Amino acid sequence: MALYRILQNSPLGPEEITRLSTAYEQALRTIGVQDRNDPLTELIAKKIIEIGQTGLKDPAEICGRAVEELGLPKG
């Protein structure tokens, strides 16, 4: 999965990784992505990480902002 591959060598702590992972999974469910090899998963992962780095802590807010900023339809 894209997010986990990107975070593999990151300096983030376990809490941050859990928060971003939760937001990522929620975003995939929100837009209805089933195929974890879909190129869209990497785009979502990068946006989740970018938003997570702004200091936003709530996974639901991170997810919502990512879906909104990417202009993705909710599935």
C-alpha positions as CSV (number, residue, x, y, z in Angstrom):
1,M,0.0,0.0,0.0
2,A,1.3,3.4,-1.0
3,L,1.2,5.1,2.4
4,Y,3.0,2.4,4.2
5,R,5.7,2.2,1.5
6,I,6.2,6.0,1.8
7,L,6.3,6.0,5.6
8,Q,8.7,3.1,5.7
9,N,11.8,5.3,6.0
10,S,10.2,8.3,7.6
11,P,11.3,9.8,10.9
12,L,7.7,9.9,12.2
13,G,6.8,8.4,15.5
14,P,4.2,5.6,16.0
15,E,1.4,8.0,17.0
16,E,1.9,10.1,13.8
17,I,2.0,7.0,11.6
18,T,-1.2,5.6,13.2
19,R,-2.9,9.0,12.7
20,L,-1.9,9.2,9.1
21,S,-2.7,5.5,8.4
22,T,-6.2,6.0,9.9
23,A,-6.8,9.1,7.7
24,Y,-5.5,7.2,4.6
25,E,-7.7,4.2,5.2
26,Q,-10.7,6.5,5.8
27,A,-10.0,8.4,2.6
28,L,-9.8,5.2,0.5
29,R,-13.2,4.1,2.0
30,T,-14.7,7.6,1.4
31,I,-13.9,7.6,-2.3
32,G,-14.5,3.9,-2.8
33,V,-11.1,2.7,-3.8
34,Q,-10.9,-1.0,-3.5
35,D,-7.8,-1.8,-5.5
36,R,-4.8,-1.0,-3.4
37,N,-2.6,-1.0,-6.6
38,D,-4.7,1.9,-8.1
39,P,-2.3,4.8,-8.8
40,L,-4.8,7.0,-7.0
41,T,-3.7,5.5,-3.7
42,E,-0.2,7.0,-4.0
43,L,-1.7,10.4,-4.7
44,I,-4.0,10.1,-1.7
45,A,-1.1,9.0,0.5
46,K,1.1,11.9,-0.5
47,K,-1.7,14.4,0.2
48,I,-2.5,12.8,3.6
49,I,1.2,13.1,4.6
50,E,1.3,16.7,3.3
51,I,-1.8,17.7,5.3
52,G,-0.6,15.7,8.4
53,Q,2.6,17.8,8.4
54,T,0.6,21.0,8.8
55,G,-0.1,20.0,12.4
56,L,-3.6,18.8,11.9
57,K,-4.2,15.9,14.3
58,D,-7.7,14.5,13.7
59,P,-7.6,11.7,11.2
60,A,-11.2,12.5,10.1
61,E,-10.2,16.1,9.4
62,I,-7.0,15.1,7.6
63,C,-9.1,12.7,5.4
64,G,-11.8,15.3,4.7
65,R,-9.2,17.9,3.7
66,A,-7.3,15.5,1.5
67,V,-10.4,14.3,-0.4
68,E,-11.5,18.0,-0.8
69,E,-8.2,19.3,-1.9
70,L,-7.8,16.5,-4.5
71,G,-11.3,17.1,-5.7
72,L,-12.2,13.5,-5.5
73,P,-15.8,12.3,-5.7
74,K,-17.1,10.6,-2.6
75,G,-18.0,7.0,-3.5
